[in-house]
Amino acid sequence: MVTILAFSVMCLTLVSVPAVSAQPNRPLRVVMAWDLDYSISPIGWSGTVSGDIEGDIVVTLVYARWTGREQDKTEHWKETWVITTASGEIHGEEEGAATMGNGKCNARGRITHATGPWTHLIGCIFHWKGIAWMTDPGPPP
C-alpha cells in the first residue's frame, strides 16, 4: 500500500469569511492523508482533509518525471484534486516535488473552481508540504 501523509498549509490569502477560516484573513490550515486508489485513472489517490476544511479528497496525477541520482532521486509532478465537503467542492491544480531519500515533498498551486461557500477561494494560491511514506502496493486488484 502506498500511504502519503501530508501536513499542509493552504495559504489562501483571500480568506475573509469567519465560517470558513478559524481566523479571518488568515491562511486556512488543513491536514491531508491519502492512499493509492486503483479506481482512479490513470493514477490517483483518495483520502481525507481535516482542520479548517473538512471533507474527502481525490488526487489525480497529470504527469511525473524523475531527476537526480539513485540515492537522492527527486520526483516532479503535476496533479489535480477535488475536495468534497458537506457544503460544496474545491478544485485545484498543483506542481510539486518529492525527494525519495527522505520523503519530503511540497507543492504549490491554485484553486481553479469551487462551489457553495468556497467560491471566494477561486484563484487563490496555496502551498503544502509534508512527508510521504511509501510502501509497495503490489499489483492492482
PADORO-230500 format. One record per atom (N, C-alpha, C): x, z, y; residue number from 1; atom name; chain. Coordinates in steps of 0.001 Angstrom, whole numbers, plus 524288, in hexadecimal, padded with zeros to 5 digits. Layout:
<atoms>
> u / w / v / nr / atom / kette
> X / Z / Y / NUM / CA / A
...
</atoms>
This chain:
<atoms>
> u / w / v / nr / atom / kette
> 8033F / 80000 / 7FB73 / 1 / N / A
> 80000 / 80000 / 80000 / 1 / CA / A
> 80374 / 80000 / 804D7 / 1 / C / A
> 8023C / 7FCCA / 80899 / 2 / N / A
> 804F5 / 7FCDB / 80D94 / 2 / CA / A
> 801DD / 80066 / 81128 / 2 / C / A
> 80457 / 80457 / 8132A / 3 / N / A
> 801BE / 807EA / 816B7 / 3 / CA / A
> 804A3 / 807E3 / 81BD9 / 3 / C / A
> 801CB / 80710 / 81FFA / 4 / N / A
> 80429 / 80718 / 82529 / 4 / CA / A
> 80156 / 80B37 / 8285F / 4 / C / A
> 8043F / 80EE3 / 82A6F / 5 / N / A
> 8020B / 812D2 / 82DD9 / 5 / CA / A
> 80490 / 81205 / 8332A / 5 / C / A
> 80177 / 810DF / 8370A / 6 / N / A
> 80399 / 80FC5 / 83C2F / 6 / CA / A
> 8016D / 8139A / 84021 / 6 / C / A
> 804CE / 816A3 / 84270 / 7 / N / A
> 8032F / 81A1C / 846A5 / 7 / CA / A
> 8039B / 816E2 / 84B9B / 7 / C / A
> 7FF42 / 8161D / 84E32 / 8 / N / A
> 7FF5D / 81260 / 8526F / 8 / CA / A
> 7FD87 / 814AB / 85787 / 8 / C / A
> 7FF61 / 81259 / 85BA1 / 9 / N / A
> 7FD94 / 81385 / 860D7 / 9 / CA / A
> 7FB8A / 80E6B / 86311 / 9 / C / A
> 7F67E / 80E29 / 863CF / 10 / N / A
> 7F444 / 80971 / 8660D / 10 / CA / A
> 7F42C / 80A27 / 86BF0 / 10 / C / A
> 7F796 / 80781 / 86EAA / 11 / N / A
> 7F80E / 8081B / 8744E / 11 / CA / A
> 7F42C / 80483 / 87704 / 11 / C / A
> 7EF6B / 8063A / 87743 / 12 / N / A
> 7EB45 / 80325 / 8799D / 12 / CA / A
> 7EA64 / 8054F / 87F11 / 12 / C / A
> 7ED33 / 80351 / 882D2 / 13 / N / A
> 7ED66 / 805B0 / 887F7 / 13 / CA / A
> 7E869 / 804FD / 88B21 / 13 / C / A
> 7E4E0 / 8019C / 88971 / 14 / N / A
> 7E00D / 800D9 / 88C58 / 14 / CA / A
> 7DBC0 / 80497 / 88AB2 / 14 / C / A
> 7DCE9 / 80812 / 88725 / 15 / N / A
> 7D8FD / 80BB8 / 88533 / 15 / CA / A
> 7D784 / 80F82 / 88991 / 15 / C / A
> 7D275 / 80FDC / 88AB2 / 16 / N / A
> 7D0BF / 8137D / 88EBB / 16 / CA / A
> 7CB8B / 8160E / 88D6F / 16 / C / A
> 7C981 / 8151E / 888CE / 17 / N / A
> 7C46E / 8173E / 88750 / 17 / CA / A
> 7C54B / 81C2F / 8841A / 17 / C / A
> 7C395 / 820BE / 885F2 / 18 / N / A
> 7C47E / 82597 / 88313 / 18 / CA / A
> 7C276 / 82583 / 87D7F / 18 / C / A
> 7BE3B / 822BA / 87C6D / 19 / N / A
> 7BC19 / 8229F / 8771D / 19 / CA / A
> 7BFAF / 81FC7 / 87359 / 19 / C / A
> 7C342 / 81CAA / 8755B / 20 / N / A
> 7C6BB / 81999 / 8720B / 20 / CA / A
> 7CC08 / 81C39 / 87183 / 20 / C / A
> 7CE20 / 81E30 / 875B0 / 21 / N / A
> 7D34A / 82090 / 87593 / 21 / CA / A
> 7D2D4 / 82673 / 8761B / 21 / C / A
> 7D60E / 8293A / 8733E / 22 / N / A
> 7D615 / 82EE4 / 8739E / 22 / CA / A
> 7D7C0 / 83092 / 8791E / 22 / C / A
> 7DAEB / 82D64 / 87BB5 / 23 / N / A
> 7DCB9 / 82E78 / 880F8 / 23 / CA / A
> 7DBD8 / 82992 / 88443 / 23 / C / A
> 7D814 / 829A7 / 887EA / 24 / N / A
> 7D70D / 82503 / 88B1A / 24 / CA / A
> 7DC0B / 82301 / 88DAC / 24 / C / A
> 7DC85 / 81DD5 / 88DF9 / 25 / N / A
> 7E0FD / 81B27 / 8905D / 25 / CA / A
> 7E61E / 81C45 / 88D91 / 25 / C / A
> 7E5E0 / 81DCE / 888B4 / 26 / N / A
> 7EA80 / 81EB9 / 8857C / 26 / CA / A
> 7EA4C / 81B06 / 880D0 / 26 / C / A
> 7EEC6 / 819FA / 87E65 / 27 / N / A
> 7EEBD / 816AD / 879B1 / 27 / CA / A
> 7EB8C / 81925 / 87550 / 27 / C / A
> 7E928 / 815DD / 8722D / 28 / N / A
> 7E68B / 817AF / 86D71 / 28 / CA / A
> 7EAB2 / 818C0 / 86961 / 28 / C / A
> 7E9FC / 81CC4 / 86659 / 29 / N / A
> 7EDC1 / 81E15 / 86240 / 29 / CA / A
> 7EAD6 / 81E42 / 85D13 / 29 / C / A
> 7ECF1 / 81B77 / 8594D / 30 / N / A
> 7EA77 / 81B4A / 8542A / 30 / CA / A
> 7EE96 / 81B8F / 84FE4 / 30 / C / A
> 7ECE9 / 81D07 / 84B43 / 31 / N / A
> 7F022 / 81CD9 / 8468D / 31 / CA / A
> 7ED90 / 818E4 / 842F8 / 31 / C / A
> 7F0B0 / 8154D / 840E5 / 32 / N / A
> 7EEB6 / 81144 / 83D5D / 32 / CA / A
> 7F152 / 811DB / 83815 / 32 / C / A
> 7EE63 / 81100 / 833F1 / 33 / N / A
> 7F08B / 810FC / 82EA3 / 33 / CA / A
> 7EDDD / 80C98 / 82BB3 / 33 / C / A
> 7F103 / 8093B / 82926 / 34 / N / A
> 7EE95 / 80506 / 8262F / 34 / CA / A
> 7F1C7 / 803A3 / 82169 / 34 / C / A
> 7EF21 / 8012C / 81DA0 / 35 / N / A
> 7F181 / 7FF8F / 818AF / 35 / CA / A
> 7F0B9 / 7F9BB / 817F1 / 35 / C / A
> 7F416 / 7F764 / 814D8 / 36 / N / A
> 7F389 / 7F1E7 / 8136A / 36 / CA / A
> 7EE28 / 7F108 / 8110F / 36 / C / A
> 7EB88 / 7ECD5 / 812AE / 37 / N / A
> 7E640 / 7EBA9 / 810D3 / 37 / CA / A
> 7E62F / 7E610 / 80ED5 / 37 / C / A
> 7E5E2 / 7E564 / 809AC / 38 / N / A
> 7E619 / 7E030 / 80754 / 38 / CA / A
> 7E156 / 7DCD5 / 8089A / 38 / C / A
> 7DD27 / 7DF2E / 80AA8 / 39 / N / A
> 7D884 / 7DC17 / 80BE9 / 39 / CA / A
> 7D90D / 7D92F / 81119 / 39 / C / A
> 7DD2C / 7DA57 / 81422 / 40 / N / A
> 7DE06 / 7D7C8 / 8192D / 40 / CA / A
> 7E1B7 / 7D337 / 81863 / 40 / C / A
> 7E038 / 7CEA0 / 81A63 / 41 / N / A
> 7E368 / 7C9F2 / 819B8 / 41 / CA / A
> 7E570 / 7C81D / 81F03 / 41 / C / A
> 7EA7C / 7C677 / 81F78 / 42 / N / A
> 7EE38 / 7C5C4 / 81B40 / 42 / CA / A
> 7F09D / 7CAE9 / 8196B / 42 / C / A
> 7F172 / 7CEA7 / 81CEB / 43 / N / A
> 7F34A / 7D3D2 / 81B6E / 43 / CA / A
> 7F18D / 7D78D / 81FAC / 43 / C / A
> 7F00E / 7DC49 / 81E1D / 44 / N / A
> 7EE3B / 7DFF3 / 8220B / 44 / CA / A
> 7EDEB / 7E577 / 82007 / 44 / C / A
> 7EC4C / 7E8DA / 8237B / 45 / N / A
> 7EC01 / 7EE63 / 8226B / 45 / CA / A
> 7E6D1 / 7F071 / 82485 / 45 / C / A
> 7E4E5 / 7F4AD / 82243 / 46 / N / A
> 7E040 / 7F73B / 82450 / 46 / CA / A
> 7E120 / 7FD16 / 82439 / 46 / C / A
> 7DE93 / 7FFC7 / 827DC / 47 / N / A
> 7DF49 / 80564 / 82829 / 47 / CA / A
> 7DBF6 / 807D8 / 82C5C / 47 / C / A
> 7DDF5 / 80C1B / 82E92 / 48 / N / A
> 7DB04 / 80F23 / 83263 / 48 / CA / A
> 7DE12 / 80FFC / 83769 / 48 / C / A
> 7DB27 / 8111D / 83B84 / 49 / N / A
> 7DD43 / 81279 / 840A2 / 49 / CA / A
> 7DAB2 / 81799 / 84231 / 49 / C / A
> 7DDC0 / 81B4D / 8441F / 50 / N / A
> 7DB84 / 8203F / 845E8 / 50 / CA / A
> 7DE26 / 821E5 / 84AF8 / 50 / C / A
> 7DBA1 / 8255A / 84DCA / 51 / N / A
> 7DD95 / 82713 / 852DA / 51 / CA / A
> 7D9A8 / 825AB / 8570B / 51 / C / A
> 7DB7B / 8235A / 85B59 / 52 / N / A
> 7D7F7 / 821CE / 85F94 / 52 / CA / A
> 7D458 / 81D5D / 85DF3 / 52 / C / A
> 7D5BB / 81A8D / 859E3 / 53 / N / A
> 7D262 / 8168C / 85789 / 53 / CA / A
> 7D1DA / 817FB / 851CB / 53 / C / A
> 7CD0F / 8180B / 84FCD / 54 / N / A
> 7CC0B / 81958 / 84A52 / 54 / CA / A
> 7C988 / 814A2 / 847B6 / 54 / C / A
> 7CBA1 / 812E9 / 84350 / 55 / N / A
> 7C92F / 80E98 / 8408F / 55 / CA / A
> 7CC96 / 80C70 / 83C3F / 55 / C / A
> 7CB3A / 807B2 / 83A9D / 56 / N / A
> 7CE16 / 804F3 / 83682 / 56 / CA / A
> 7D125 / 8007B / 838F6 / 56 / C / A
> 7D591 / 7FF1A / 83698 / 57 / N / A
> 7D8CD / 7FAD7 / 8388C / 57 / CA / A
> 7D9E9 / 7F6FC / 83425 / 57 / C / A
> 7D9CC / 7F1F6 / 83572 / 58 / N / A
> 7DB6F / 7EDC9 / 831EE / 58 / CA / A
> 7DF9B / 7EAAD / 834CF / 58 / C / A
> 7E431 / 7EA1A / 83264 / 59 / N / A
> 7E8A3 / 7E764 / 834B7 / 59 / CA / A
> 7E9BA / 7E283 / 8317B / 59 / C / A
> 7EA69 / 7DE05 / 8341A / 60 / N / A
> 7EB85 / 7D91A / 83167 / 60 / CA / A
> 7F0B0 / 7D6E2 / 83363 / 60 / C / A
> 7F437 / 7D5A9 / 82FCF / 61 / N / A
> 7F947 / 7D369 / 83132 / 61 / CA / A
> 7F8A0 / 7CDBD / 832D4 / 61 / C / A
> 7FAE6 / 7CC4F / 8374F / 62 / N / A
> 7FAFB / 7C6E1 / 8391D / 62 / CA / A
> 80004 / 7C44B / 8373E / 62 / C / A
> 8047D / 7C6E1 / 83815 / 63 / N / A
> 80977 / 7C4FA / 835FE / 63 / CA / A
> 80D59 / 7C979 / 835B5 / 63 / C / A
> 81164 / 7C8C7 / 8328F / 64 / N / A
> 815A9 / 7CC8A / 8322F / 64 / CA / A
> 81AAD / 7C98E / 8311A / 64 / C / A
> 81F01 / 7CB6A / 8334F / 65 / N / A
> 82425 / 7C921 / 8323B / 65 / CA / A
> 8281F / 7CD91 / 8320C / 65 / C / A
> 82C6B / 7CC99 / 82F3D / 66 / N / A
> 8306C / 7D094 / 82E5F / 66 / CA / A
> 8357A / 7CEFA / 83104 / 66 / C / A
> 83841 / 7D2D5 / 83340 / 67 / N / A
> 83D6B / 7D1FC / 8357F / 67 / CA / A
> 840EF / 7D673 / 833B2 / 67 / C / A
> 84606 / 7D5BA / 8342C / 68 / N / A
> 849AE / 7D9EC / 832EB / 68 / CA / A
> 84BCB / 7D9A1 / 82D70 / 68 / C / A
> 84F86 / 7DD34 / 82C65 / 69 / N / A
> 851E7 / 7DDA4 / 8273D / 69 / CA / A
> 84E6A / 7E0B5 / 82399 / 69 / C / A
> 84F86 / 7E074 / 81E9A / 70 / N / A
> 84C35 / 7E2E9 / 81A9E / 70 / CA / A
> 84B0E / 7E8A4 / 81BCC / 70 / C / A
> 84F19 / 7EBB6 / 81D2E / 71 / N / A
> 84E55 / 7F153 / 81DD5 / 71 / CA / A
> 84B74 / 7F2C5 / 822D4 / 71 / C / A
> 84B2E / 7EF3E / 826A0 / 72 / N / A
> 84868 / 7F085 / 82B7D / 72 / CA / A
> 844DC / 7EC0F / 82D3C / 72 / C / A
> 84247 / 7E9AC / 8296F / 73 / N / A
> 83EBB / 7E567 / 82AAF / 73 / CA / A
> 83A6C / 7E73E / 82E5A / 73 / C / A
> 83906 / 7E3C7 / 831DD / 74 / N / A
> 834CA / 7E4D6 / 83579 / 74 / CA / A
> 83092 / 7E0BF / 834B2 / 74 / C / A
> 82BC0 / 7E294 / 83446 / 75 / N / A
> 82754 / 7DF06 / 833F4 / 75 / CA / A
> 824DF / 7DE9C / 8395E / 75 / C / A
> 823F8 / 7D9DB / 83B14 / 76 / N / A
> 82132 / 7D8D3 / 83FF3 / 76 / CA / A
> 81BF5 / 7D67B / 83E6B / 76 / C / A
> 817BD / 7D835 / 840D6 / 77 / N / A
> 8129E / 7D65D / 83F3C / 77 / CA / A
> 80EF3 / 7D58D / 843D4 / 77 / C / A
> 80ACB / 7D2C3 / 842A8 / 78 / N / A
> 8064B / 7D25B / 84620 / 78 / CA / A
> 8018A / 7D396 / 842C8 / 78 / C / A
> 7FE07 / 7D6DA / 844E2 / 79 / N / A
> 7F959 / 7D86A / 84211 / 79 / CA / A
> 7F4B4 / 7D869 / 845C4 / 79 / C / A
> 7F018 / 7D805 / 8437B / 80 / N / A
> 7EB47 / 7D906 / 8464E / 80 / CA / A
> 7E8A3 / 7DD9D / 84396 / 80 / C / A
> 7E54A / 7E05A / 84663 / 81 / N / A
> 7E2A1 / 7E4BE / 84407 / 81 / CA / A
> 7DD5F / 7E5A3 / 8469E / 81 / C / A
> 7D9FB / 7E857 / 843C5 / 82 / N / A
> 7D4D7 / 7E9D4 / 845B7 / 82 / CA / A
> 7D3F9 / 7EF94 / 84460 / 82 / C / A
> 7D2B0 / 7F2AB / 84856 / 83 / N / A
> 7D116 / 7F814 / 84786 / 83 / CA / A
> 7CB2D / 7F82B / 8480E / 83 / C / A
> 7C882 / 7FA2D / 8441D / 84 / N / A
> 7C2D3 / 7FAA8 / 84438 / 84 / CA / A
> 7C170 / 80067 / 844D6 / 84 / C / A
> 7BE9E / 801A4 / 8490C / 85 / N / A
> 7BCE9 / 806FA / 84A0C / 85 / CA / A
> 7B6F8 / 8073E / 84960 / 85 / C / A
> 7B4CB / 80BDA / 849E7 / 86 / N / A
> 7AF1E / 80C79 / 84980 / 86 / CA / A
> 7AC44 / 809B5 / 84DF3 / 86 / C / A
> 7AF03 / 808BC / 8524F / 87 / N / A
> 7AC67 / 8067D / 856DF / 87 / CA / A
> 7AE31 / 800FE / 85858 / 87 / C / A
> 7B1E8 / 7FEAE / 8557F / 88 / N / A
> 7B3B3 / 7F970 / 856CC / 88 / CA / A
> 7B8DC / 7F826 / 85431 / 88 / C / A
> 7BB0A / 7F3B4 / 855BD / 89 / N / A
> 7BFFF / 7F1DE / 85384 / 89 / CA / A
> 7C40B / 7F111 / 857C2 / 89 / C / A
> 7C904 / 7F180 / 8562B / 90 / N / A
> 7CD7B / 7F056 / 8598C / 90 / CA / A
> 7D0EC / 7EC99 / 85682 / 90 / C / A
> 7D22D / 7E80E / 858C4 / 91 / N / A
> 7D57C / 7E422 / 85643 / 91 / CA / A
> 7DA9E / 7E3C9 / 85945 / 91 / C / A
> 7DEE9 / 7E31E / 85663 / 92 / N / A
> 7E3EF / 7E2A0 / 858F2 / 92 / CA / A
> 7E78B / 7DEFB / 85606 / 92 / C / A
> 7EBAF / 7DD75 / 858B7 / 93 / N / A
> 7EFEB / 7DA81 / 8563A / 93 / CA / A
> 7F4FC / 7DCE9 / 85812 / 93 / C / A
> 7F8ED / 7DCB9 / 85494 / 94 / N / A
> 7FDDD / 7DF58 / 855AE / 94 / CA / A
> 80265 / 7DC70 / 85344 / 94 / C / A
> 806F7 / 7DD79 / 8556E / 95 / N / A
> 80BE1 / 7DBD2 / 85315 / 95 / CA / A
> 80F3A / 7E0A7 / 8529C / 95 / C / A
> 811F8 / 7E11F / 84E31 / 96 / N / A
> 81503 / 7E5CE / 84D5A / 96 / CA / A
> 819A2 / 7E4EC / 849D4 / 96 / C / A
> 81C64 / 7E932 / 848C3 / 97 / N / A
> 82103 / 7E8FA / 84567 / 97 / CA / A
> 82172 / 7EE0E / 84253 / 97 / C / A
> 8238F / 7ED9D / 83D98 / 98 / N / A
> 82482 / 7F225 / 83A41 / 98 / CA / A
> 829E8 / 7F1A4 / 837DE / 98 / C / A
> 82CE4 / 7F5DE / 837DB / 99 / N / A
> 831FC / 7F607 / 8355B / 99 / CA / A
> 83139 / 7F834 / 82FDE / 99 / C / A
> 8328D / 7F52E / 82BFD / 100 / N / A
> 8318F / 7F6BB / 82699 / 100 / CA / A
> 834EB / 7FB51 / 824DB / 100 / C / A
> 8398A / 7FBFA / 82722 / 101 / N / A
> 83CF8 / 8003E / 82589 / 101 / CA / A
> 83AB2 / 805A0 / 82692 / 101 / C / A
> 83805 / 80647 / 82B04 / 102 / N / A
> 835E7 / 80B65 / 82C59 / 102 / CA / A
> 82FF4 / 80B69 / 82D04 / 102 / C / A
> 82D73 / 806E1 / 82C99 / 103 / N / A
> 827C7 / 80690 / 82CF6 / 103 / CA / A
> 82593 / 806CC / 83273 / 103 / C / A
> 828EB / 80758 / 83665 / 104 / N / A
> 826F3 / 807AF / 83BBF / 104 / CA / A
> 82493 / 80279 / 83D60 / 104 / C / A
> 82011 / 802C8 / 83FE1 / 105 / N / A
> 81D7F / 7FE06 / 841A3 / 105 / CA / A
> 81AC9 / 7FF01 / 846D9 / 105 / C / A
> 81A0E / 7FACC / 849C3 / 106 / N / A
> 8173D / 7FB25 / 84EAB / 106 / CA / A
> 814FE / 7F5CF / 84FF6 / 106 / C / A
> 81104 / 7F5D0 / 85335 / 107 / N / A
> 80E7E / 7F0ED / 854B8 / 107 / CA / A
> 80C1C / 7F17F / 85A1F / 107 / C / A
> 80B7C / 7ED05 / 85CA5 / 108 / N / A
> 808CA / 7ECB9 / 861A8 / 108 / CA / A
> 804DC / 7E854 / 86150 / 108 / C / A
> 80092 / 7E8FE / 86404 / 109 / N / A
> 7FC9F / 7E4F4 / 863E7 / 109 / CA / A
> 7F899 / 7E5A1 / 86826 / 109 / C / A
> 7F42E / 7E2F9 / 86758 / 110 / N / A
> 7F010 / 7E2E3 / 86B41 / 110 / CA / A
> 7EAC0 / 7E333 / 86894 / 110 / C / A
> 7E716 / 7E5CE / 86B17 / 111 / N / A
> 7E1AF / 7E5F1 / 86944 / 111 / CA / A
> 7DF43 / 7E0B1 / 86AB8 / 111 / C / A
> 7DD55 / 7DDDE / 866DD / 112 / N / A
> 7DB50 / 7D893 / 867C4 / 112 / CA / A
> 7D561 / 7D847 / 86810 / 112 / C / A
> 7D2AA / 7DC09 / 865CD / 113 / N / A
> 7CCFA / 7DBF8 / 865B9 / 113 / CA / A
> 7CB1B / 7E17B / 8648B / 113 / C / A
> 7C690 / 7E2DE / 86687 / 114 / N / A
> 7C447 / 7E7F7 / 86560 / 114 / CA / A
> 7BE69 / 7E7B6 / 8664B / 114 / C / A
> 7BB9B / 7EB2D / 863A2 / 115 / N / A
> 7B5F4 / 7EB7D / 8644A / 115 / CA / A
> 7B46B / 7F11E / 86580 / 115 / C / A
> 7AF87 / 7F1D1 / 86738 / 116 / N / A
> 7AD89 / 7F707 / 8685B / 116 / CA / A
> 7B088 / 7F99A / 86CC1 / 116 / C / A
> 7B17A / 7FEB0 / 86C49 / 117 / N / A
> 7B414 / 80190 / 8707C / 117 / CA / A
> 7B9E2 / 80050 / 87109 / 117 / C / A
> 7BBEA / 7FCFB / 86DB8 / 118 / N / A
> 7C182 / 7FBB5 / 86DC5 / 118 / CA / A
> 7C2C2 / 7F6D8 / 87103 / 118 / C / A
> 7BEEA / 7F42F / 87339 / 119 / N / A
> 7BFE0 / 7EF2E / 875EA / 119 / CA / A
> 7C3AD / 7EFB4 / 87A78 / 119 / C / A
> 7C3F6 / 7F43F / 87CE8 / 120 / N / A
> 7C79E / 7F4F0 / 88147 / 120 / CA / A
> 7CD58 / 7F4B4 / 87F8C / 120 / C / A
> 7CE5C / 7F4D6 / 87A68 / 121 / N / A
> 7D3B9 / 7F495 / 87870 / 121 / CA / A
> 7D5C8 / 7EF01 / 877F1 / 121 / C / A
> 7D258 / 7EB17 / 8784C / 122 / N / A
> 7D409 / 7E5A0 / 877A1 / 122 / CA / A
> 7D85D / 7E46A / 87B89 / 122 / C / A
> 7DCAF / 7E23C / 87992 / 123 / N / A
> 7E12D / 7E0E2 / 87CC7 / 123 / CA / A
> 7E536 / 7E52F / 87D3D / 123 / C / A
> 7E3EE / 7E9F0 / 87B9A / 124 / N / A
> 7E7AC / 7EE41 / 87BF2 / 124 / CA / A
> 7EC33 / 7ED66 / 87829 / 124 / C / A
> 7F0B2 / 7EF44 / 879B0 / 125 / N / A
> 7F56B / 7EEEA / 87680 / 125 / CA / A
> 7F5FD / 7F409 / 8737E / 125 / C / A
> 7F7CB / 7F3B9 / 86E9E / 126 / N / A
> 7F8AD / 7F875 / 86B9A / 126 / CA / A
> 7FE05 / 7F840 / 86914 / 126 / C / A
> 7FFD7 / 7FCC9 / 86768 / 127 / N / A
> 804D0 / 7FD58 / 86496 / 127 / CA / A
> 803F5 / 8015F / 8604D / 127 / C / A
> 805FE / 80050 / 85BAD / 128 / N / A
> 805F6 / 80445 / 85796 / 128 / CA / A
> 80B40 / 8046E / 854F6 / 128 / C / A
> 80C6B / 808F2 / 852BC / 129 / N / A
> 81142 / 8098F / 84FC1 / 129 / CA / A
> 8103D / 80D51 / 84B59 / 129 / C / A
> 8136D / 80CF1 / 8474E / 130 / N / A
> 812A8 / 8105C / 842E0 / 130 / CA / A
> 816A0 / 80F79 / 83EA0 / 130 / C / A
> 81560 / 81168 / 83A06 / 131 / N / A
> 818AC / 810E6 / 83569 / 131 / CA / A
> 8156D / 80E57 / 83122 / 131 / C / A
> 817BB / 80AA4 / 82E67 / 132 / N / A
> 81517 / 80808 / 82A08 / 132 / CA / A
> 8178A / 809FC / 824F8 / 132 / C / A
> 81441 / 80C00 / 82187 / 133 / N / A
> 81607 / 80D74 / 81C4D / 133 / CA / A
> 81420 / 80937 / 818A6 / 133 / C / A
> 817B0 / 806AD / 815E6 / 134 / N / A
> 8162C / 8024D / 8129D / 134 / CA / A
> 817AE / 8034B / 80CF9 / 134 / C / A
> 81416 / 80224 / 8097E / 135 / N / A
> 8151A / 8023D / 803EE / 135 / CA / A
> 81308 / 7FD2C / 801A5 / 135 / C / A
> 814C5 / 7FBCF / 7FD1A / 136 / N / A
> 81329 / 7F6F5 / 7FA98 / 136 / CA / A
> 80D69 / 7F743 / 7F90B / 136 / C / A
> 80A1F / 7F3C3 / 7FB34 / 137 / N / A
> 8048D / 7F3FE / 7F9E9 / 137 / CA / A
> 8034A / 7F197 / 7F49A / 137 / C / A
> 80706 / 7EEFE / 7F23B / 138 / N / A
> 805F2 / 7EC50 / 7ED42 / 138 / CA / A
> 802E4 / 7E758 / 7EE44 / 138 / C / A
> 80153 / 7E4B7 / 7EA18 / 139 / N / A
> 7FE83 / 7DFC5 / 7EAC0 / 139 / CA / A
> 7F8FE / 7E0AA / 7ECC6 / 139 / C / A
> 7F6BC / 7DCC0 / 7EF5C / 140 / N / A
> 7F14F / 7DD4F / 7F12F / 140 / CA / A
> 7EDA5 / 7DE37 / 7EC95 / 140 / C / A
> 7E955 / 7E103 / 7ED99 / 141 / N / A
> 7E597 / 7E20E / 7E95E / 141 / CA / A
> 7E2F1 / 7DD18 / 7E77F / 141 / C / A
</atoms>
